[in-house]
C-alpha cells in the first residue's frame, strides 16, 4: 500500500467515470471492488464519489444536459498552477475541451485533448488532493497512455507537466517510457508506443489499472456482473494484468503485483 497526502507534481492524481448508466455503474464497481458509492451531489451536477473504507478512490458522472456520456474513464494530472498549465498545453498543441473551472473549494479542473487526441484533465488541488491511497485492492495501481505518435506524446508531457522520464525499452516491438517520481521513489505513469498494434481508427487513450489481490478472480467477477474481457489475464514483469470493459463498454485494467 502507498499512502500520501498529495500526488507528486505532474502525476496522475484522480480518475472519474463518465457513464451512460449511473445506477448500473454504482452497482457494478461497488460489487467488483468493494467500493461504496456516495450519493450524487446536486451542487455538482450529480457528480458522486466512490470510496473504499471511507477514502475516495474515484469519481462518477452521468449525462451532462445535452452532452451524453461516452462511457470512458478519464484521468487527471496534478498541477500547482492551472492557468499556466492551460497556456502551456495550448502552446504545445492541446485542444481545450473544458476551460479551467473552480469546483467550490475542492480545486480547479481543466479538461483537454493532448496533441494526439487523448482526452484527460488537469487538477489544481484545493481542499481535495485526489488519490491518497494506492496499490491495495480496489485502489489505483498504474496509469498508461497508448499513443500512435510516441515521441510527440512524451515531449508533450515533459514540456507541459514537467515529467522526468526514463526509457524502459526502445525497440519497435516494445517502446515504453515512464514518468519518474520527482522524489526518486519509483515510477508513476507510462507511455507506450501503440503504433504497431493499434489500428489508425483507434484513438490515443489513457487508461487506469486498478489493483487487485487476485486478477483472475476479479476478471471472473467482472464477467458475472456483465463486463467483458479485452485481454485475458497474463503474467508480465510488472504483475498479472488483464483488460476489461464494464457493462456499458467503459474500458479499465486490473493488476496484481504479488
Secondary structure, DSSP 4 states (H G I P E B T S, - for coil): -EE-SSPPTTSEEEEEEE-S-HHHHHHHHHHHH--EEPPPBGGGTTBEEEEETTEEEEEEE--BTTB----EEEEEEE-S-HHHHHHHHHHTT-EEEEEEEEETTTEEEEEEE-TT--EEEEEEESS--S--EESSTTSEEEEEEEES-HHHHHHHHHHHH---EEEEEESSS-EEEEEEPTTSS-EEEEEEE-TTTS-TTSPPEEEEEEE-S-HHHHHHHHHHTT-EEEEEEEEETTEEEEEEE-TT--EEEEEE--
